[in-house]
Amino acid sequence: MLLTDKTAVIYGAGGSIGGAVARAFAAEGARVHLVGRTRETLEAVAGDIRDIGIKDAELAVVDALDESAVTEHLAHVGDVDVSFNLVSRGDVQGLPITEMPVDDFLRPVLNGTRANFITARAAARRMAERGSGVVLTLNSGSAHGSPMMGGTGPADAATDSLVRNLAMELGPRGVRAVGLWAAGIPETLTIEKLGKVNPDLNEAAIQGILDQLSSLRMTRRNPTLAEITATAVFLASDHAASITGTFVNVTGGMFPG
């Protein structure tokens, strides 16, 4: 197994992507710590991990925007090999930037940058002391330009820059920083989830979005959740020991690398 004996802390582990990553990491032998703001969703993921015969996952209700809470939790965890931030940022999409309220535009930029910085810094400090570890992040790659996405593009750009700068500073100390670009995962694009971002969407509109996204990809198909998690497992493993300071494009080539 690729992650045997590694300790992984997953922020936003109660979400669709976070839960899938947690299950995949546990299946590959990692000791998984599920972190999020809602105990019920974390317990559901922990139950899934137990049901497939894997050792129990630890869970903690922690707000990734709270510096003290994140630091205190990691002190409890101890040594960390992998830190993966998958916390939702509160993106609002579907409006032209010129018609978007200031708070809706800035929310993903401020929340995303704060959560990524707090979680990455806390984990990287502990990793650097031991001389090994990897900080993972995820965004949509919209920093390259995506209309009607509000603050998503600027938030992604901040994350891209943070990852590259972390990698340059931490590389000499044995710590990697890597990101994934992933957009338009069909299993996560539901009415319930997208309604929080754009309340005017219906099933037909969502299918139209998926069709449009697939037509833009070099592969002409949208990435699956299983492909995203498999890539994350690889990047977290020692097989990716030379990969740092970059984003792996799991969008089917929608954006340039």
LUMSEZA-71024 format. One record per residue (C-alpha): residue number from 1; x, y, z. Coordinates in Angstrom, 3 decimals, always signed. Example, Ala and Ser with C-alpha at 12.3 -4.5 7.8 and 13.67 -1.06 7.14 Angstrom:
// residues 2
+------+----------+----------+----------+
: resi :        X :        Y :        Z :
+------+----------+----------+----------+
:    1 :  +12.300 :   -4.500 :   +7.800 :
:    2 :  +13.670 :   -1.060 :   +7.140 :
+------+----------+----------+----------+
***
This chain:
// residues 257
+------+----------+----------+----------+
: resi :        X :        Y :        Z :
+------+----------+----------+----------+
:    1 :   +0.000 :   +0.000 :   +0.000 :
:    2 :   +1.305 :   +3.425 :   -0.953 :
:    3 :   +0.647 :   +5.244 :   +2.320 :
:    4 :   +1.423 :   +2.567 :   +4.898 :
:    5 :   +2.305 :   +4.070 :   +8.303 :
:    6 :   +1.827 :   +7.651 :   +7.110 :
:    7 :   -0.274 :  +10.044 :   +9.185 :
:    8 :   -2.599 :  +12.198 :   +7.083 :
:    9 :   -4.673 :  +15.130 :   +8.289 :
:   10 :   -7.532 :  +15.978 :   +5.940 :
:   11 :   -9.339 :  +19.274 :   +6.414 :
:   12 :  -12.858 :  +19.339 :   +5.002 :
:   13 :  -13.022 :  +15.552 :   +5.302 :
:   14 :  -16.801 :  +15.589 :   +5.601 :
:   15 :  -17.300 :  +16.911 :   +2.066 :
:   16 :  -17.663 :  +14.943 :   -1.161 :
:   17 :  -14.029 :  +15.241 :   -2.222 :
:   18 :  -12.628 :  +15.260 :   +1.303 :
:   19 :  -14.516 :  +12.119 :   +2.249 :
:   20 :  -13.427 :  +10.320 :   -0.909 :
:   21 :   -9.790 :  +11.288 :   -0.308 :
:   22 :  -10.019 :  +10.122 :   +3.313 :
:   23 :  -11.371 :   +6.723 :   +2.271 :
:   24 :   -8.680 :   +6.344 :   -0.391 :
:   25 :   -5.883 :   +7.354 :   +1.979 :
:   26 :   -7.117 :   +4.920 :   +4.619 :
:   27 :   -7.395 :   +2.134 :   +2.047 :
:   28 :   -3.736 :   +2.749 :   +1.172 :
:   29 :   -2.653 :   +2.299 :   +4.777 :
:   30 :   -2.602 :   +5.852 :   +6.147 :
:   31 :   -3.617 :   +6.763 :   +9.684 :
:   32 :   -6.308 :   +9.283 :   +8.795 :
:   33 :   -7.401 :  +12.258 :  +10.877 :
:   34 :  -10.722 :  +13.637 :   +9.668 :
:   35 :  -11.116 :  +17.336 :  +10.359 :
:   36 :  -14.139 :  +19.529 :   +9.675 :
:   37 :  -16.796 :  +21.743 :  +11.190 :
:   38 :  -19.689 :  +19.242 :  +11.233 :
:   39 :  -19.382 :  +16.142 :  +13.383 :
:   40 :  -22.203 :  +14.270 :  +11.624 :
:   41 :  -20.520 :  +14.304 :   +8.219 :
:   42 :  -17.163 :  +13.363 :   +9.712 :
:   43 :  -18.748 :  +10.443 :  +11.576 :
:   44 :  -20.323 :   +9.235 :   +8.332 :
:   45 :  -16.925 :   +9.119 :   +6.630 :
:   46 :  -15.369 :   +7.420 :   +9.653 :
:   47 :  -18.162 :   +4.838 :   +9.510 :
:   48 :  -17.436 :   +4.162 :   +5.839 :
:   49 :  -13.789 :   +3.570 :   +6.682 :
:   50 :  -14.721 :   +1.103 :   +9.403 :
:   51 :  -17.230 :   -0.666 :   +7.148 :
:   52 :  -14.593 :   -1.579 :   +4.581 :
:   53 :  -12.479 :   -3.231 :   +7.252 :
:   54 :   -9.910 :   -0.511 :   +7.763 :
:   55 :   -8.750 :   +0.680 :  +11.161 :
:   56 :  -10.676 :   +3.512 :  +12.745 :
:   57 :  -10.080 :   +7.088 :  +11.672 :
:   58 :   -9.663 :   +9.859 :  +14.216 :
:   59 :  -12.028 :  +12.802 :  +13.849 :
:   60 :  -12.023 :  +16.333 :  +15.214 :
:   61 :  -14.373 :  +19.271 :  +14.882 :
:   62 :  -12.021 :  +22.125 :  +14.008 :
:   63 :  -12.540 :  +25.341 :  +12.056 :
:   64 :   -9.641 :  +25.608 :   +9.577 :
:   65 :   -9.971 :  +29.400 :   +9.721 :
:   66 :   -9.123 :  +29.346 :  +13.445 :
:   67 :   -5.340 :  +29.479 :  +13.840 :
:   68 :   -5.331 :  +28.454 :  +17.503 :
:   69 :   -7.714 :  +25.541 :  +16.953 :
:   70 :   -5.640 :  +24.160 :  +14.057 :
:   71 :   -2.394 :  +24.456 :  +16.004 :
:   72 :   -3.900 :  +22.834 :  +19.094 :
:   73 :   -5.310 :  +19.943 :  +17.071 :
:   74 :   -1.985 :  +19.220 :  +15.367 :
:   75 :   -0.261 :  +19.229 :  +18.749 :
:   76 :   -2.663 :  +16.434 :  +19.693 :
:   77 :   -2.023 :  +14.552 :  +16.428 :
:   78 :   +1.758 :  +14.687 :  +16.771 :
:   79 :   +3.900 :  +13.819 :  +13.753 :
:   80 :   +2.202 :  +14.604 :  +10.420 :
:   81 :   +3.260 :  +13.183 :   +7.067 :
:   82 :   +0.473 :  +14.588 :   +4.865 :
:   83 :   -1.729 :  +17.651 :   +5.247 :
:   84 :   -4.514 :  +18.155 :   +2.704 :
:   85 :   -6.815 :  +21.185 :   +2.769 :
:   86 :  -10.200 :  +20.584 :   +1.105 :
:   87 :  -12.230 :  +23.135 :   +3.034 :
:   88 :  -15.043 :  +24.891 :   +1.172 :
:   89 :  -14.422 :  +28.608 :   +0.619 :
:   90 :  -17.941 :  +29.947 :   +0.088 :
:   91 :  -17.567 :  +30.636 :   -3.640 :
:   92 :  -20.445 :  +32.378 :   -5.400 :
:   93 :  -20.651 :  +31.972 :   -9.172 :
:   94 :  -22.981 :  +32.627 :  -12.082 :
:   95 :  -22.861 :  +36.436 :  -11.973 :
:   96 :  -20.688 :  +38.852 :  -13.939 :
:   97 :  -17.993 :  +40.361 :  -11.739 :
:   98 :  -19.472 :  +43.801 :  -12.384 :
:   99 :  -22.740 :  +42.703 :  -10.761 :
:  100 :  -21.292 :  +40.753 :   -7.840 :
:  101 :  -21.463 :  +42.095 :   -4.276 :
:  102 :  -18.084 :  +42.818 :   -2.724 :
:  103 :  -18.491 :  +40.254 :   +0.068 :
:  104 :  -19.433 :  +37.476 :   -2.361 :
:  105 :  -16.388 :  +38.230 :   -4.502 :
:  106 :  -13.930 :  +38.418 :   -1.616 :
:  107 :  -15.224 :  +35.500 :   +0.489 :
:  108 :  -13.450 :  +32.677 :   -1.396 :
:  109 :  -10.274 :  +34.746 :   -1.686 :
:  110 :  -10.108 :  +35.528 :   +2.026 :
:  111 :  -11.394 :  +32.179 :   +3.321 :
:  112 :   -9.380 :  +30.105 :   +0.885 :
:  113 :   -6.135 :  +31.946 :   +1.466 :
:  114 :   -6.586 :  +31.969 :   +5.234 :
:  115 :   -7.461 :  +28.266 :   +5.513 :
:  116 :   -4.654 :  +27.179 :   +3.182 :
:  117 :   -2.102 :  +29.349 :   +4.959 :
:  118 :   -3.081 :  +28.345 :   +8.495 :
:  119 :   -3.243 :  +24.606 :   +7.811 :
:  120 :   -0.140 :  +24.525 :   +5.611 :
:  121 :   +1.968 :  +26.577 :   +7.985 :
:  122 :   +0.975 :  +24.544 :  +11.042 :
:  123 :   +1.732 :  +21.230 :   +9.335 :
:  124 :   +4.880 :  +22.418 :   +7.560 :
:  125 :   +6.467 :  +23.577 :  +10.808 :
:  126 :   +6.107 :  +20.100 :  +12.258 :
:  127 :   +7.202 :  +18.416 :   +9.022 :
:  128 :  +10.303 :  +20.587 :   +8.687 :
:  129 :  +11.458 :  +19.567 :  +12.154 :
:  130 :  +11.455 :  +15.935 :  +10.992 :
:  131 :  +12.765 :  +16.637 :   +7.496 :
:  132 :   +9.864 :  +15.102 :   +5.553 :
:  133 :   +6.222 :  +15.570 :   +4.628 :
:  134 :   +3.904 :  +16.898 :   +1.949 :
:  135 :   +1.338 :  +19.698 :   +1.951 :
:  136 :   -1.450 :  +19.155 :   -0.585 :
:  137 :   -4.028 :  +21.638 :   -1.836 :
:  138 :   -6.780 :  +21.618 :   -4.426 :
:  139 :   -8.439 :  +24.231 :   -6.605 :
:  140 :  -10.143 :  +24.471 :   -9.976 :
:  141 :   -7.362 :  +26.054 :  -12.010 :
:  142 :   -9.569 :  +29.070 :  -12.685 :
:  143 :   -6.673 :  +31.454 :  -12.126 :
:  144 :   -6.025 :  +31.062 :  -15.869 :
:  145 :   -9.321 :  +32.788 :  -16.639 :
:  146 :  -12.903 :  +31.598 :  -16.231 :
:  147 :  -15.812 :  +34.001 :  -16.797 :
:  148 :  -18.796 :  +34.110 :  -14.443 :
:  149 :  -16.738 :  +32.508 :  -11.655 :
:  150 :  -16.620 :  +35.521 :   -9.338 :
:  151 :  -13.832 :  +35.329 :   -6.790 :
:  152 :  -12.947 :  +31.737 :   -7.664 :
:  153 :  -10.184 :  +32.737 :  -10.100 :
:  154 :   -8.429 :  +35.155 :   -7.723 :
:  155 :   -8.767 :  +32.621 :   -4.877 :
:  156 :   -7.198 :  +29.921 :   -7.051 :
:  157 :   -4.404 :  +32.301 :   -8.048 :
:  158 :   -3.575 :  +32.963 :   -4.399 :
:  159 :   -3.466 :  +29.224 :   -3.720 :
:  160 :   -1.237 :  +28.583 :   -6.743 :
:  161 :   +1.225 :  +31.210 :   -5.571 :
:  162 :   +1.192 :  +30.006 :   -1.962 :
:  163 :   +1.992 :  +26.435 :   -3.009 :
:  164 :   +4.922 :  +27.480 :   -5.178 :
:  165 :   +6.393 :  +29.728 :   -2.513 :
:  166 :   +5.969 :  +27.079 :   +0.173 :
:  167 :   +7.756 :  +24.583 :   -2.040 :
:  168 :  +10.713 :  +26.905 :   -2.578 :
:  169 :  +11.107 :  +27.637 :   +1.123 :
:  170 :  +10.438 :  +24.127 :   +2.432 :
:  171 :  +12.164 :  +22.016 :   -0.212 :
:  172 :  +15.627 :  +22.312 :   +1.355 :
:  173 :  +14.092 :  +21.047 :   +4.614 :
:  174 :  +12.632 :  +17.921 :   +3.009 :
:  175 :   +9.016 :  +19.096 :   +2.755 :
:  176 :   +7.037 :  +19.143 :   -0.486 :
:  177 :   +4.104 :  +21.367 :   -1.466 :
:  178 :   +1.912 :  +20.207 :   -4.346 :
:  179 :   -1.543 :  +21.045 :   -5.666 :
:  180 :   -4.216 :  +19.523 :   -7.855 :
:  181 :   -6.315 :  +21.367 :  -10.398 :
:  182 :   -9.687 :  +19.646 :  -10.532 :
:  183 :  -12.861 :  +21.119 :  -11.980 :
:  184 :  -16.209 :  +19.733 :  -13.057 :
:  185 :  -16.261 :  +16.405 :  -11.220 :
:  186 :  -19.695 :  +14.957 :  -12.117 :
:  187 :  -20.184 :  +13.148 :   -8.787 :
:  188 :  -19.878 :  +16.438 :   -6.890 :
:  189 :  -22.006 :  +18.636 :   -9.168 :
:  190 :  -25.406 :  +18.070 :   -7.582 :
:  191 :  -28.389 :  +20.399 :   -7.256 :
:  192 :  -27.830 :  +20.576 :   -3.498 :
:  193 :  -24.185 :  +21.569 :   -3.767 :
:  194 :  -24.372 :  +23.869 :   -6.771 :
:  195 :  -27.486 :  +25.525 :   -5.407 :
:  196 :  -25.320 :  +27.036 :   -2.681 :
:  197 :  -23.144 :  +28.629 :   -5.354 :
:  198 :  -25.782 :  +29.423 :   -7.976 :
:  199 :  -29.425 :  +29.069 :   -6.804 :
:  200 :  -30.846 :  +29.364 :  -10.342 :
:  201 :  -29.502 :  +26.016 :  -11.581 :
:  202 :  -31.625 :  +22.950 :  -12.352 :
:  203 :  -30.747 :  +19.419 :  -13.530 :
:  204 :  -30.784 :  +20.415 :  -17.200 :
:  205 :  -28.524 :  +23.363 :  -16.516 :
:  206 :  -26.071 :  +21.173 :  -14.609 :
:  207 :  -25.937 :  +18.660 :  -17.468 :
:  208 :  -25.310 :  +21.560 :  -19.817 :
:  209 :  -22.410 :  +22.689 :  -17.645 :
:  210 :  -20.935 :  +19.182 :  -17.646 :
:  211 :  -21.297 :  +18.888 :  -21.416 :
:  212 :  -19.680 :  +22.281 :  -21.919 :
:  213 :  -16.814 :  +21.401 :  -19.595 :
:  214 :  -16.135 :  +18.084 :  -21.306 :
:  215 :  -16.060 :  +19.805 :  -24.702 :
:  216 :  -13.278 :  +22.108 :  -23.456 :
:  217 :  -11.024 :  +19.308 :  -22.268 :
:  218 :   -8.259 :  +17.738 :  -24.325 :
:  219 :   -9.599 :  +14.332 :  -23.301 :
:  220 :  -13.215 :  +15.367 :  -24.079 :
:  221 :  -14.405 :  +13.903 :  -20.802 :
:  222 :  -14.739 :  +15.099 :  -17.228 :
:  223 :  -12.502 :  +13.675 :  -14.482 :
:  224 :  -14.028 :  +11.211 :  -12.030 :
:  225 :  -13.782 :  +11.367 :   -8.273 :
:  226 :  -11.834 :   +8.094 :   -8.311 :
:  227 :   -9.241 :   +9.650 :  -10.629 :
:  228 :   -8.885 :  +12.654 :   -8.350 :
:  229 :   -8.364 :  +10.514 :   -5.261 :
:  230 :   -5.928 :   +8.181 :   -7.029 :
:  231 :   -3.829 :  +11.192 :   -8.057 :
:  232 :   -3.918 :  +12.546 :   -4.506 :
:  233 :   -2.762 :   +9.181 :   -3.135 :
:  234 :   +0.159 :   +9.129 :   -5.568 :
:  235 :   +1.212 :  +12.704 :   -4.744 :
:  236 :   +1.083 :  +11.957 :   -1.023 :
:  237 :   +3.241 :   +8.851 :   -1.438 :
:  238 :   +6.990 :   +8.439 :   -1.595 :
:  239 :   +6.641 :   +7.572 :   -5.292 :
:  240 :   +6.137 :  +11.315 :   -5.885 :
:  241 :   +9.152 :  +12.317 :   -3.800 :
:  242 :  +10.577 :  +14.501 :   -6.592 :
:  243 :   +7.329 :  +16.378 :   -7.323 :
:  244 :   +6.923 :  +19.741 :   -5.628 :
:  245 :   +6.106 :  +23.362 :   -6.359 :
:  246 :   +3.570 :  +22.576 :   -9.057 :
:  247 :   -0.067 :  +21.742 :   -9.732 :
:  248 :   -1.043 :  +18.443 :  -11.314 :
:  249 :   -3.732 :  +19.060 :  -13.919 :
:  250 :   -6.577 :  +16.588 :  -13.353 :
:  251 :   -9.032 :  +18.665 :  -15.374 :
:  252 :   -8.496 :  +16.715 :  -18.572 :
:  253 :   -6.200 :  +19.415 :  -19.914 :
:  254 :   -8.695 :  +22.258 :  -19.616 :
:  255 :   -6.009 :  +24.638 :  -18.393 :
:  256 :   -2.341 :  +24.866 :  -19.415 :
:  257 :   +0.133 :  +23.412 :  -16.932 :
+------+----------+----------+----------+
***
